[in-house]
Amino acid sequence: MEKIVIAFLILFALNSCKDADKKEAKAEVKTETKKEISDLSIYNLPSKWTTQNGKDIELKSLRGNVLVMVMIYTSCKAACPRLVADMRDIESKLEKKTKQNVKLILVSIDPKTDTPERLKTFAIANQMDKDPWMFLRSSEENTREFAAVLAVNYKQISPIDFSHSNIISVFNPEGELIFQQEGLGVNNEKTIETINQEAAKI
């Protein structure tokens, strides 16, 4: 009987070691898969941003998600409502499992007016105040730098109005720009396909 108990204890100890080895191996794999950020990634930008909930973040905190981004301003009465509608249309066509790995982000080009409180009010009014939606604002300098990365041109034409490009950009989980949809109310099939394909890799 004693021999059986000893044999069982040895077997149990060996299994425990195997489990520990497996956990260590998994941890190593995870560490290895955390690649270095490429030169083409927006996660190299050191800028700080504030969400509609008043939370300060760096863009690299979004790493691991597919990002769908557009630049707007909340007092816009012309193109922006159409861009918002286009973003909502994209969201409505995404596969359910895709949405778990996607952030739909609206970045303000008018940080003076678009305070976190104003962005929050806008998000609630447009039923965009829950995941996967996010609104961001930063300093004017950071906003200009980010717009340049997205090839979005904008110019203030009056105290409350801006002219701007109408571009929706898709970034892979490593923060690299992989697709852009330009124009208002355009066919978004390729955009949806790109987002679903990238999210499926996560």
GUKEVEX-607274 format. One record per residue: residue in three letters; z, y, x of N, C-alpha, C, CB in turn. Coordinates in nm, 3 decimals. Glycine has a CB too. Example, Ala and Ser with C-alpha at 12.3 -4.5 7.8 and 13.67 -1.06 7.14 Angstrom:
ATOM, r, npz, npy, npx, capz, capy, capx, cpz, cpy, cpx, cbpz, cbpy, cbpx
ATOM, ala, 0.780, -0.569, 1.319, 0.780, -0.450, 1.230, 0.780, -0.330, 1.320, 0.905, -0.447, 1.131
ATOM, ser, 0.708, -0.225, 1.285, 0.714, -0.106, 1.367, 0.787, 0.003, 1.290, 0.572, -0.060, 1.408
END
This chain:
ATOM, r, npz, npy, npx, capz, capy, capx, cpz, cpy, cpx, cbpz, cbpy, cbpx
ATOM, met, 0.000, -0.121, 0.084, 0.000, 0.000, 0.000, 0.000, 0.126, 0.087, 0.123, 0.001, -0.095
ATOM, glu, 0.084, 0.121, 0.197, 0.093, 0.235, 0.287, -0.042, 0.265, 0.350, 0.197, 0.209, 0.396
ATOM, lys, -0.115, 0.157, 0.387, -0.247, 0.172, 0.449, -0.344, 0.244, 0.355, -0.303, 0.035, 0.489
ATOM, ile, -0.336, 0.207, 0.225, -0.425, 0.267, 0.125, -0.395, 0.417, 0.114, -0.407, 0.198, -0.014
ATOM, val, -0.267, 0.452, 0.110, -0.226, 0.593, 0.099, -0.275, 0.671, 0.221, -0.071, 0.606, 0.085
ATOM, ile, -0.256, 0.613, 0.340, -0.299, 0.680, 0.464, -0.451, 0.699, 0.464, -0.255, 0.599, 0.589
ATOM, ala, -0.523, 0.593, 0.423, -0.670, 0.601, 0.417, -0.714, 0.710, 0.321, -0.729, 0.465, 0.374
ATOM, phe, -0.645, 0.719, 0.208, -0.678, 0.820, 0.106, -0.655, 0.961, 0.162, -0.592, 0.799, -0.022
ATOM, leu, -0.542, 0.978, 0.232, -0.510, 1.110, 0.289, -0.613, 1.151, 0.395, -0.369, 1.107, 0.352
ATOM, ile, -0.655, 1.054, 0.477, -0.757, 1.083, 0.579, -0.888, 1.125, 0.512, -0.781, 0.958, 0.670
ATOM, leu, -0.927, 1.050, 0.408, -1.049, 1.080, 0.333, -1.042, 1.219, 0.271, -1.072, 0.974, 0.223
ATOM, phe, -0.925, 1.249, 0.213, -0.905, 1.381, 0.149, -0.917, 1.493, 0.252, -0.765, 1.387, 0.079
ATOM, ala, -0.857, 1.471, 0.369, -0.860, 1.571, 0.476, -1.004, 1.593, 0.524, -0.771, 1.528, 0.593
ATOM, leu, -1.079, 1.481, 0.537, -1.218, 1.492, 0.581, -1.302, 1.571, 0.482, -1.279, 1.353, 0.601
ATOM, asn, -1.281, 1.543, 0.352, -1.353, 1.615, 0.247, -1.320, 1.763, 0.248, -1.321, 1.555, 0.109
ATOM, ser, -1.191, 1.793, 0.271, -1.147, 1.933, 0.276, -1.218, 2.005, 0.391, -0.994, 1.942, 0.294
ATOM, cys, -1.229, 1.935, 0.505, -1.299, 1.994, 0.620, -1.445, 2.020, 0.587, -1.288, 1.902, 0.743
ATOM, lys, -1.507, 1.921, 0.518, -1.648, 1.934, 0.479, -1.667, 2.056, 0.389, -1.697, 1.807, 0.408
ATOM, asp, -1.575, 2.070, 0.289, -1.582, 2.185, 0.197, -1.569, 2.316, 0.272, -1.473, 2.174, 0.088
ATOM, ala, -1.475, 2.318, 0.368, -1.455, 2.439, 0.449, -1.580, 2.471, 0.529, -1.333, 2.422, 0.543
ATOM, asp, -1.642, 2.366, 0.586, -1.766, 2.384, 0.662, -1.877, 2.440, 0.575, -1.810, 2.253, 0.725
ATOM, lys, -1.885, 2.386, 0.452, -1.988, 2.432, 0.357, -1.969, 2.580, 0.326, -1.982, 2.349, 0.227
ATOM, lys, -1.842, 2.619, 0.301, -1.813, 2.759, 0.269, -1.850, 2.850, 0.386, -1.663, 2.777, 0.234
ATOM, glu, -1.816, 2.803, 0.508, -1.849, 2.882, 0.626, -2.000, 2.895, 0.643, -1.789, 2.820, 0.751
ATOM, ala, -2.070, 2.784, 0.618, -2.217, 2.784, 0.630, -2.278, 2.882, 0.529, -2.274, 2.642, 0.608
ATOM, lys, -2.223, 2.879, 0.405, -2.273, 2.971, 0.302, -2.250, 3.116, 0.343, -2.203, 2.943, 0.167
ATOM, ala, -2.131, 3.141, 0.397, -2.097, 3.278, 0.440, -2.192, 3.324, 0.550, -1.951, 3.285, 0.491
ATOM, glu, -2.226, 3.230, 0.642, -2.318, 3.262, 0.751, -2.457, 3.294, 0.697, -2.326, 3.146, 0.851
ATOM, val, -2.502, 3.214, 0.600, -2.633, 3.237, 0.538, -2.637, 3.375, 0.474, -2.664, 3.128, 0.434
ATOM, lys, -2.529, 3.410, 0.401, -2.522, 3.541, 0.336, -2.530, 3.652, 0.439, -2.394, 3.555, 0.254
ATOM, thr, -2.460, 3.636, 0.550, -2.460, 3.737, 0.655, -2.600, 3.750, 0.715, -2.358, 3.702, 0.764
ATOM, glu, -2.665, 3.637, 0.735, -2.799, 3.637, 0.793, -2.900, 3.704, 0.700, -2.844, 3.496, 0.825
ATOM, thr, -2.885, 3.682, 0.569, -2.982, 3.736, 0.474, -2.966, 3.888, 0.456, -2.968, 3.667, 0.340
ATOM, lys, -2.852, 3.943, 0.499, -2.832, 4.087, 0.493, -2.909, 4.150, 0.609, -2.679, 4.124, 0.500
ATOM, lys, -3.040, 4.169, 0.585, -3.128, 4.218, 0.691, -3.096, 4.363, 0.727, -3.275, 4.207, 0.649
ATOM, glu, -3.147, 4.401, 0.842, -3.135, 4.542, 0.880, -3.225, 4.623, 0.789, -3.173, 4.564, 1.030
ATOM, ile, -3.182, 4.745, 0.760, -3.263, 4.833, 0.674, -3.388, 4.875, 0.751, -3.180, 4.959, 0.628
ATOM, ser, -3.504, 4.860, 0.688, -3.630, 4.893, 0.757, -3.649, 5.045, 0.763, -3.750, 4.827, 0.684
ATOM, asp, -3.741, 5.086, 0.850, -3.770, 5.229, 0.866, -3.829, 5.290, 0.740, -3.865, 5.251, 0.984
ATOM, leu, -3.885, 5.206, 0.654, -3.951, 5.254, 0.533, -3.855, 5.265, 0.413, -4.067, 5.163, 0.497
ATOM, ser, -3.730, 5.233, 0.433, -3.634, 5.226, 0.322, -3.568, 5.360, 0.292, -3.528, 5.123, 0.353
ATOM, ile, -3.551, 5.388, 0.163, -3.479, 5.509, 0.123, -3.330, 5.498, 0.156, -3.498, 5.535, -0.028
ATOM, tyr, -3.285, 5.377, 0.190, -3.144, 5.359, 0.224, -3.109, 5.416, 0.361, -3.108, 5.212, 0.219
ATOM, asn, -3.210, 5.465, 0.433, -3.184, 5.537, 0.557, -3.140, 5.681, 0.531, -3.309, 5.537, 0.645
ATOM, leu, -3.168, 5.731, 0.410, -3.130, 5.869, 0.379, -2.978, 5.880, 0.371, -3.196, 5.916, 0.246
ATOM, pro, -2.919, 5.974, 0.443, -2.773, 5.985, 0.444, -2.716, 6.067, 0.327, -2.729, 6.047, 0.573
ATOM, ser, -2.806, 6.118, 0.243, -2.763, 6.210, 0.136, -2.665, 6.148, 0.038, -2.883, 6.259, 0.061
ATOM, lys, -2.577, 6.232, -0.013, -2.481, 6.192, -0.116, -2.532, 6.239, -0.252, -2.337, 6.252, -0.087
ATOM, trp, -2.509, 6.157, -0.354, -2.555, 6.188, -0.490, -2.439, 6.171, -0.588, -2.674, 6.097, -0.530
ATOM, thr, -2.450, 6.238, -0.702, -2.346, 6.227, -0.805, -2.408, 6.173, -0.932, -2.276, 6.364, -0.831
ATOM, thr, -2.345, 6.075, -0.994, -2.396, 6.015, -1.118, -2.355, 6.100, -1.238, -2.344, 5.871, -1.134
ATOM, gln, -2.407, 6.061, -1.354, -2.371, 6.130, -1.479, -2.223, 6.113, -1.513, -2.457, 6.079, -1.595
ATOM, asn, -2.158, 6.015, -1.448, -2.015, 5.993, -1.471, -1.928, 6.063, -1.367, -1.985, 5.844, -1.470
ATOM, gly, -1.991, 6.147, -1.282, -1.917, 6.222, -1.183, -1.880, 6.141, -1.059, -1.794, 6.276, -1.244
ATOM, lys, -1.941, 6.025, -1.043, -1.911, 5.939, -0.928, -2.005, 5.972, -0.812, -1.923, 5.788, -0.966
ATOM, asp, -1.948, 5.994, -0.692, -2.028, 6.023, -0.574, -2.073, 5.892, -0.508, -1.949, 6.110, -0.472
ATOM, ile, -2.203, 5.883, -0.481, -2.256, 5.761, -0.420, -2.357, 5.795, -0.311, -2.321, 5.670, -0.526
ATOM, glu, -2.385, 5.697, -0.224, -2.499, 5.704, -0.134, -2.603, 5.607, -0.188, -2.459, 5.668, 0.016
ATOM, leu, -2.730, 5.635, -0.163, -2.837, 5.551, -0.217, -2.822, 5.405, -0.174, -2.973, 5.604, -0.174
ATOM, lys, -2.771, 5.384, -0.051, -2.762, 5.246, -0.001, -2.665, 5.160, -0.082, -2.718, 5.247, 0.144
ATOM, ser, -2.580, 5.223, -0.165, -2.491, 5.145, -0.252, -2.569, 5.073, -0.362, -2.384, 5.236, -0.315
ATOM, leu, -2.697, 5.111, -0.379, -2.782, 5.050, -0.482, -2.863, 4.933, -0.425, -2.878, 5.155, -0.541
ATOM, arg, -2.846, 4.908, -0.295, -2.922, 4.802, -0.229, -2.902, 4.668, -0.299, -2.881, 4.791, -0.081
ATOM, gly, -3.010, 4.592, -0.311, -3.002, 4.462, -0.377, -3.057, 4.466, -0.518, -2.860, 4.415, -0.380
ATOM, asn, -3.085, 4.586, -0.567, -3.146, 4.602, -0.700, -3.290, 4.650, -0.686, -3.064, 4.701, -0.787
ATOM, val, -3.372, 4.617, -0.785, -3.503, 4.681, -0.796, -3.477, 4.817, -0.860, -3.607, 4.593, -0.882
ATOM, leu, -3.526, 4.924, -0.798, -3.505, 5.058, -0.851, -3.633, 5.111, -0.913, -3.456, 5.153, -0.740
ATOM, val, -3.620, 5.165, -1.034, -3.731, 5.231, -1.102, -3.687, 5.376, -1.119, -3.768, 5.161, -1.242
ATOM, met, -3.757, 5.467, -1.051, -3.707, 5.604, -1.043, -3.809, 5.707, -1.090, -3.665, 5.635, -0.902
ATOM, val, -3.757, 5.812, -1.154, -3.842, 5.923, -1.197, -3.763, 6.052, -1.177, -3.888, 5.908, -1.346
ATOM, met, -3.832, 6.161, -1.146, -3.767, 6.290, -1.129, -3.797, 6.379, -1.249, -3.813, 6.358, -0.997
ATOM, ile, -3.691, 6.430, -1.311, -3.703, 6.512, -1.432, -3.601, 6.626, -1.425, -3.681, 6.426, -1.562
ATOM, tyr, -3.597, 6.710, -1.528, -3.484, 6.802, -1.547, -3.456, 6.811, -1.696, -3.514, 6.944, -1.485
ATOM, thr, -3.330, 6.822, -1.732, -3.292, 6.801, -1.873, -3.336, 6.913, -1.968, -3.143, 6.787, -1.881
ATOM, ser, -3.361, 7.034, -1.914, -3.403, 7.142, -2.004, -3.554, 7.146, -2.024, -3.355, 7.277, -1.951
ATOM, cys, -3.625, 7.053, -1.962, -3.771, 7.046, -1.973, -3.813, 7.012, -2.116, -3.827, 6.940, -1.875
ATOM, lys, -3.913, 7.086, -2.163, -3.960, 7.064, -2.301, -4.103, 7.010, -2.304, -3.953, 7.195, -2.381
ATOM, ala, -4.164, 6.998, -2.185, -4.304, 6.956, -2.180, -4.319, 6.811, -2.135, -4.383, 7.047, -2.087
ATOM, ala, -4.334, 6.790, -2.003, -4.363, 6.655, -1.951, -4.243, 6.561, -1.953, -4.414, 6.666, -1.810
ATOM, cys, -4.123, 6.615, -1.928, -4.005, 6.527, -1.911, -3.975, 6.438, -2.033, -3.884, 6.611, -1.880
ATOM, pro, -3.978, 6.492, -2.155, -3.954, 6.402, -2.268, -4.052, 6.284, -2.271, -3.964, 6.479, -2.399
ATOM, arg, -4.176, 6.309, -2.226, -4.275, 6.201, -2.221, -4.241, 6.101, -2.110, -4.417, 6.259, -2.198
ATOM, leu, -4.194, 6.153, -1.996, -4.153, 6.065, -1.886, -4.033, 5.979, -1.927, -4.119, 6.147, -1.761
ATOM, val, -3.940, 6.041, -1.998, -3.823, 5.968, -2.048, -3.868, 5.857, -2.143, -3.723, 6.064, -2.120
ATOM, ala, -3.963, 5.891, -2.231, -4.018, 5.791, -2.325, -4.087, 5.678, -2.249, -4.117, 5.857, -2.423
ATOM, asp, -4.158, 5.712, -2.141, -4.225, 5.611, -2.060, -4.123, 5.517, -1.993, -4.314, 5.678, -1.952
ATOM, met, -4.013, 5.575, -1.944, -3.907, 5.493, -1.883, -3.844, 5.400, -1.987, -3.798, 5.584, -1.819
ATOM, arg, -3.822, 5.453, -2.107, -3.763, 5.371, -2.214, -3.858, 5.258, -2.253, -3.730, 5.458, -2.338
ATOM, asp, -3.989, 5.288, -2.251, -4.088, 5.187, -2.285, -4.089, 5.075, -2.180, -4.228, 5.250, -2.296
ATOM, ile, -4.077, 5.114, -2.054, -4.070, 5.014, -1.945, -3.948, 4.926, -1.966, -4.064, 5.083, -1.805
ATOM, glu, -3.833, 4.988, -1.991, -3.708, 4.913, -2.011, -3.719, 4.814, -2.126, -3.592, 5.009, -2.037
ATOM, ser, -3.785, 4.857, -2.234, -3.796, 4.771, -2.354, -3.884, 4.649, -2.330, -3.852, 4.852, -2.470
ATOM, lys, -3.972, 4.656, -2.230, -4.066, 4.546, -2.203, -4.020, 4.452, -2.091, -4.202, 4.603, -2.168
ATOM, leu, -3.910, 4.486, -2.025, -3.861, 4.401, -1.916, -3.798, 4.274, -1.971, -3.761, 4.477, -1.829
ATOM, glu, -3.813, 4.166, -1.897, -3.747, 4.042, -1.936, -3.595, 4.061, -1.928, -3.793, 3.922, -1.846
ATOM, lys, -3.523, 3.990, -2.015, -3.377, 4.007, -2.022, -3.310, 3.980, -1.887, -3.317, 3.915, -2.128
ATOM, lys, -3.352, 3.872, -1.822, -3.289, 3.836, -1.693, -3.324, 3.937, -1.584, -3.333, 3.694, -1.649
ATOM, thr, -3.441, 4.002, -1.599, -3.483, 4.104, -1.503, -3.386, 4.221, -1.502, -3.625, 4.153, -1.535
ATOM, lys, -3.342, 4.262, -1.621, -3.259, 4.382, -1.634, -3.127, 4.372, -1.557, -3.229, 4.408, -1.780
ATOM, gln, -3.081, 4.250, -1.531, -2.956, 4.232, -1.456, -2.971, 4.276, -1.311, -2.911, 4.085, -1.461
ATOM, asn, -3.096, 4.282, -1.263, -3.122, 4.315, -1.122, -3.202, 4.444, -1.105, -3.196, 4.201, -1.056
ATOM, val, -3.199, 4.528, -1.209, -3.278, 4.652, -1.208, -3.190, 4.772, -1.240, -3.395, 4.643, -1.310
ATOM, lys, -3.218, 4.884, -1.172, -3.157, 5.012, -1.207, -3.269, 5.109, -1.245, -3.070, 5.069, -1.088
ATOM, leu, -3.259, 5.167, -1.363, -3.356, 5.267, -1.409, -3.291, 5.403, -1.387, -3.396, 5.245, -1.561
ATOM, ile, -3.346, 5.479, -1.293, -3.277, 5.599, -1.244, -3.359, 5.725, -1.268, -3.247, 5.585, -1.096
ATOM, leu, -3.293, 5.825, -1.327, -3.354, 5.955, -1.351, -3.285, 6.055, -1.259, -3.343, 5.998, -1.502
ATOM, val, -3.365, 6.116, -1.169, -3.312, 6.207, -1.068, -3.347, 6.350, -1.107, -3.369, 6.173, -0.927
ATOM, ser, -3.247, 6.437, -1.109, -3.271, 6.576, -1.151, -3.334, 6.659, -1.039, -3.141, 6.641, -1.196
ATOM, ile, -3.436, 6.737, -1.076, -3.494, 6.832, -0.981, -3.432, 6.972, -0.999, -3.649, 6.839, -0.999
ATOM, asp, -3.335, 6.981, -1.091, -3.269, 7.109, -1.118, -3.117, 7.091, -1.110, -3.310, 7.164, -1.259
ATOM, pro, -3.065, 7.066, -0.988, -2.922, 7.036, -0.975, -2.830, 7.151, -1.015, -2.893, 6.997, -0.834
ATOM, lys, -2.882, 7.275, -1.010, -2.799, 7.390, -1.052, -2.761, 7.377, -1.199, -2.873, 7.523, -1.027
ATOM, thr, -2.858, 7.346, -1.281, -2.835, 7.335, -1.426, -2.781, 7.198, -1.464, -2.965, 7.361, -1.503
ATOM, asp, -2.835, 7.095, -1.400, -2.800, 6.957, -1.438, -2.671, 6.910, -1.370, -2.915, 6.861, -1.403
ATOM, thr, -2.560, 6.957, -1.421, -2.429, 6.912, -1.375, -2.407, 6.769, -1.423, -2.315, 7.007, -1.426
ATOM, pro, -2.311, 6.698, -1.367, -2.282, 6.563, -1.418, -2.252, 6.563, -1.569, -2.163, 6.503, -1.342
ATOM, glu, -2.182, 6.667, -1.615, -2.149, 6.675, -1.759, -2.276, 6.688, -1.843, -2.056, 6.796, -1.786
ATOM, arg, -2.368, 6.771, -1.795, -2.493, 6.790, -1.869, -2.577, 6.661, -1.868, -2.575, 6.907, -1.810
ATOM, leu, -2.580, 6.595, -1.753, -2.653, 6.468, -1.743, -2.593, 6.363, -1.836, -2.654, 6.417, -1.598
ATOM, lys, -2.460, 6.362, -1.844, -2.391, 6.267, -1.932, -2.427, 6.292, -2.078, -2.238, 6.277, -1.912
ATOM, thr, -2.426, 6.419, -2.117, -2.461, 6.456, -2.255, -2.604, 6.414, -2.286, -2.445, 6.609, -2.276
ATOM, phe, -2.695, 6.438, -2.189, -2.836, 6.401, -2.205, -2.850, 6.249, -2.217, -2.920, 6.453, -2.086
ATOM, ala, -2.777, 6.177, -2.133, -2.783, 6.030, -2.134, -2.738, 5.975, -2.269, -2.695, 5.972, -2.022
ATOM, ile, -2.628, 6.029, -2.322, -2.576, 5.983, -2.452, -2.675, 6.016, -2.564, -2.438, 6.048, -2.481
ATOM, ala, -2.729, 6.138, -2.560, -2.823, 6.182, -2.665, -2.948, 6.095, -2.668, -2.863, 6.328, -2.642
ATOM, asn, -2.986, 6.042, -2.550, -3.107, 5.959, -2.542, -3.077, 5.809, -2.536, -3.188, 5.999, -2.420
ATOM, gln, -2.951, 5.773, -2.566, -2.907, 5.634, -2.564, -2.940, 5.566, -2.430, -2.972, 5.556, -2.679
ATOM, met, -2.908, 5.639, -2.322, -2.934, 5.589, -2.187, -2.806, 5.599, -2.103, -3.049, 5.669, -2.120
ATOM, asp, -2.692, 5.580, -2.168, -2.564, 5.598, -2.100, -2.500, 5.466, -2.055, -2.468, 5.671, -2.190
ATOM, lys, -2.575, 5.356, -2.067, -2.522, 5.226, -2.023, -2.620, 5.162, -1.926, -2.495, 5.131, -2.145
ATOM, asp, -2.574, 5.057, -1.853, -2.664, 4.983, -1.764, -2.787, 4.937, -1.841, -2.592, 4.861, -1.701
ATOM, pro, -2.905, 4.939, -1.781, -2.932, 4.963, -1.638, -2.963, 5.109, -1.605, -3.048, 4.878, -1.594
ATOM, trp, -2.926, 5.204, -1.696, -2.960, 5.344, -1.676, -2.863, 5.414, -1.581, -2.963, 5.416, -1.809
ATOM, met, -2.918, 5.510, -1.505, -2.836, 5.591, -1.416, -2.904, 5.727, -1.397, -2.813, 5.520, -1.279
ATOM, phe, -2.823, 5.833, -1.397, -2.872, 5.968, -1.369, -2.809, 6.015, -1.239, -2.840, 6.068, -1.487
ATOM, leu, -2.890, 6.085, -1.156, -2.840, 6.133, -1.027, -2.875, 6.279, -1.005, -2.896, 6.048, -0.914
ATOM, arg, -2.784, 6.348, -0.936, -2.812, 6.485, -0.891, -2.753, 6.499, -0.752, -2.752, 6.592, -0.989
ATOM, ser, -2.807, 6.596, -0.675, -2.754, 6.622, -0.541, -2.776, 6.770, -0.511, -2.822, 6.530, -0.433
ATOM, ser, -2.768, 6.806, -0.383, -2.795, 6.944, -0.343, -2.946, 6.968, -0.353, -2.742, 6.974, -0.198
ATOM, glu, -2.985, 7.094, -0.351, -3.128, 7.126, -0.356, -3.200, 7.070, -0.233, -3.150, 7.279, -0.365
ATOM, glu, -3.135, 7.077, -0.119, -3.195, 7.026, 0.006, -3.219, 6.875, -0.002, -3.105, 7.058, 0.126
ATOM, asn, -3.119, 6.801, -0.049, -3.133, 6.655, -0.062, -3.238, 6.619, -0.166, -2.998, 6.591, -0.100
ATOM, thr, -3.244, 6.699, -0.272, -3.342, 6.673, -0.379, -3.484, 6.692, -0.326, -3.317, 6.767, -0.500
ATOM, arg, -3.504, 6.798, -0.248, -3.636, 6.824, -0.187, -3.676, 6.709, -0.093, -3.634, 6.958, -0.109
ATOM, glu, -3.581, 6.666, -0.012, -3.607, 6.557, 0.083, -3.647, 6.429, 0.008, -3.484, 6.531, 0.172
ATOM, phe, -3.573, 6.400, -0.099, -3.601, 6.279, -0.176, -3.736, 6.287, -0.247, -3.489, 6.254, -0.277
ATOM, ala, -3.766, 6.406, -0.302, -3.895, 6.426, -0.369, -4.011, 6.402, -0.273, -3.904, 6.567, -0.427
ATOM, ala, -3.994, 6.444, -0.147, -4.098, 6.424, -0.046, -4.123, 6.276, -0.021, -4.059, 6.493, 0.086
ATOM, val, -4.016, 6.196, -0.023, -4.029, 6.051, -0.004, -4.111, 5.990, -0.119, -3.888, 5.983, 0.003
ATOM, leu, -4.089, 6.040, -0.240, -4.159, 5.988, -0.358, -4.295, 6.052, -0.380, -4.074, 6.008, -0.481
ATOM, ala, -4.331, 6.148, -0.294, -4.455, 6.225, -0.308, -4.457, 6.300, -0.441, -4.578, 6.131, -0.299
ATOM, val, -4.339, 6.344, -0.484, -4.326, 6.425, -0.606, -4.321, 6.571, -0.565, -4.199, 6.385, -0.689
ATOM, asn, -4.416, 6.650, -0.616, -4.417, 6.794, -0.592, -4.355, 6.865, -0.710, -4.561, 6.845, -0.566
ATOM, tyr, -4.270, 6.961, -0.683, -4.218, 7.043, -0.793, -4.195, 7.185, -0.747, -4.088, 6.983, -0.848
ATOM, lys, -4.206, 7.278, -0.843, -4.194, 7.419, -0.810, -4.131, 7.491, -0.928, -4.332, 7.481, -0.775
ATOM, gln, -4.035, 7.576, -0.901, -3.972, 7.654, -1.008, -4.066, 7.768, -1.046, -3.831, 7.709, -0.965
ATOM, ile, -4.102, 7.773, -1.174, -4.198, 7.876, -1.218, -4.131, 7.983, -1.306, -4.313, 7.811, -1.296
ATOM, ser, -4.006, 7.958, -1.343, -3.926, 8.057, -1.415, -3.780, 8.015, -1.399, -3.968, 8.068, -1.568
ATOM, pro, -3.684, 8.098, -1.441, -3.543, 8.057, -1.424, -3.508, 7.923, -1.488, -3.453, 8.163, -1.482
ATOM, ile, -3.585, 7.882, -1.589, -3.552, 7.755, -1.657, -3.665, 7.653, -1.656, -3.513, 7.782, -1.799
ATOM, asp, -3.775, 7.685, -1.590, -3.890, 7.594, -1.593, -3.940, 7.556, -1.455, -4.004, 7.656, -1.672
ATOM, phe, -3.986, 7.429, -1.445, -4.045, 7.377, -1.322, -4.179, 7.313, -1.355, -3.950, 7.274, -1.253
ATOM, ser, -4.274, 7.326, -1.264, -4.394, 7.241, -1.273, -4.367, 7.126, -1.177, -4.530, 7.320, -1.237
ATOM, his, -4.409, 7.005, -1.214, -4.376, 6.890, -1.129, -4.472, 6.774, -1.150, -4.233, 6.843, -1.156
ATOM, ser, -4.476, 6.685, -1.052, -4.558, 6.563, -1.062, -4.495, 6.468, -1.163, -4.572, 6.493, -0.923
ATOM, asn, -4.579, 6.388, -1.225, -4.531, 6.289, -1.323, -4.552, 6.148, -1.267, -4.606, 6.305, -1.461
ATOM, ile, -4.455, 6.107, -1.187, -4.466, 5.980, -1.116, -4.342, 5.894, -1.139, -4.487, 6.004, -0.964
ATOM, ile, -4.364, 5.767, -1.173, -4.254, 5.670, -1.182, -4.271, 5.575, -1.063, -4.256, 5.591, -1.321
ATOM, ser, -4.166, 5.562, -0.983, -4.172, 5.484, -0.859, -4.087, 5.358, -0.868, -4.128, 5.568, -0.740
ATOM, val, -4.138, 5.250, -0.810, -4.066, 5.122, -0.807, -4.034, 5.088, -0.661, -4.149, 5.007, -0.875
ATOM, phe, -3.904, 5.058, -0.635, -3.859, 5.020, -0.502, -3.808, 4.876, -0.504, -3.748, 5.116, -0.452
ATOM, asn, -3.837, 4.801, -0.398, -3.786, 4.664, -0.389, -3.636, 4.666, -0.354, -3.867, 4.583, -0.282
ATOM, pro, -3.568, 4.552, -0.354, -3.424, 4.551, -0.328, -3.382, 4.607, -0.192, -3.374, 4.411, -0.340
ATOM, glu, -3.478, 4.618, -0.099, -3.447, 4.676, 0.032, -3.477, 4.825, 0.037, -3.527, 4.604, 0.140
ATOM, gly, -3.511, 4.883, -0.079, -3.532, 5.028, -0.086, -3.667, 5.075, -0.038, -3.428, 5.095, -0.007
ATOM, glu, -3.765, 4.983, -0.033, -3.900, 5.019, 0.011, -3.988, 5.044, -0.112, -3.961, 4.907, 0.101
ATOM, leu, -4.064, 5.152, -0.107, -4.153, 5.188, -0.218, -4.267, 5.086, -0.226, -4.210, 5.332, -0.200
ATOM, ile, -4.281, 5.024, -0.344, -4.385, 4.920, -0.355, -4.489, 4.949, -0.464, -4.320, 4.787, -0.384
ATOM, phe, -4.458, 5.045, -0.552, -4.555, 5.075, -0.658, -4.524, 5.209, -0.721, -4.555, 4.964, -0.766
ATOM, gln, -4.631, 5.281, -0.762, -4.612, 5.405, -0.836, -4.705, 5.412, -0.956, -4.635, 5.526, -0.745
ATOM, gln, -4.649, 5.460, -1.065, -4.725, 5.482, -1.189, -4.735, 5.633, -1.207, -4.656, 5.412, -1.314
ATOM, glu, -4.859, 5.682, -1.210, -4.877, 5.827, -1.219, -4.941, 5.866, -1.352, -4.962, 5.879, -1.103
ATOM, gly, -4.889, 5.974, -1.411, -4.944, 6.023, -1.536, -4.845, 6.003, -1.651, -5.074, 5.952, -1.568
ATOM, leu, -4.882, 6.054, -1.768, -4.796, 6.044, -1.886, -4.856, 5.949, -1.988, -4.774, 6.184, -1.950
ATOM, gly, -4.774, 5.859, -2.039, -4.821, 5.766, -2.143, -4.930, 5.672, -2.096, -4.871, 5.844, -2.260
ATOM, val, -4.930, 5.641, -1.966, -5.036, 5.554, -1.912, -5.000, 5.406, -1.934, -5.057, 5.581, -1.760
ATOM, asn, -5.098, 5.321, -1.914, -5.075, 5.177, -1.926, -4.973, 5.133, -1.821, -5.209, 5.097, -1.911
ATOM, asn, -4.865, 5.068, -1.865, -4.759, 5.032, -1.770, -4.750, 4.882, -1.741, -4.627, 5.080, -1.822
ATOM, glu, -4.855, 4.807, -1.772, -4.852, 4.662, -1.751, -4.826, 4.625, -1.605, -4.984, 4.599, -1.796
ATOM, lys, -4.895, 4.695, -1.513, -4.880, 4.666, -1.370, -4.738, 4.701, -1.323, -4.985, 4.744, -1.288
ATOM, thr, -4.683, 4.808, -1.379, -4.545, 4.848, -1.344, -4.447, 4.740, -1.385, -4.508, 4.983, -1.412
ATOM, ile, -4.460, 4.693, -1.509, -4.371, 4.587, -1.563, -4.383, 4.461, -1.479, -4.405, 4.556, -1.711
ATOM, glu, -4.507, 4.425, -1.448, -4.533, 4.303, -1.370, -4.466, 4.312, -1.232, -4.686, 4.279, -1.354
ATOM, thr, -4.480, 4.428, -1.168, -4.421, 4.449, -1.035, -4.269, 4.437, -1.040, -4.462, 4.586, -0.980
ATOM, ile, -4.207, 4.499, -1.141, -4.060, 4.496, -1.153, -4.013, 4.353, -1.178, -4.012, 4.589, -1.270
ATOM, asn, -4.077, 4.284, -1.271, -4.037, 4.145, -1.302, -4.050, 4.054, -1.180, -4.123, 4.089, -1.418
ATOM, gln, -4.160, 4.070, -1.105, -4.184, 3.987, -0.986, -4.077, 4.011, -0.880, -4.324, 4.015, -0.928
ATOM, glu, -4.045, 4.137, -0.856, -3.945, 4.170, -0.753, -3.806, 4.124, -0.795, -3.944, 4.322, -0.725
ATOM, ala, -3.772, 4.143, -0.923, -3.639, 4.103, -0.972, -3.623, 3.952, -0.967, -3.617, 4.155, -1.116
ATOM, ala, -3.732, 3.879, -0.987, -3.726, 3.732, -0.985, -3.692, 3.678, -0.846, -3.861, 3.673, -1.032
ATOM, lys, -3.717, 3.757, -0.742, -3.690, 3.713, -0.604, -3.540, 3.724, -0.569, -3.773, 3.797, -0.504
ATOM, ile, -3.467, 3.800, -0.648, -3.325, 3.825, -0.617, -3.238, 3.703, -0.651, -3.274, 3.950, -0.694
END
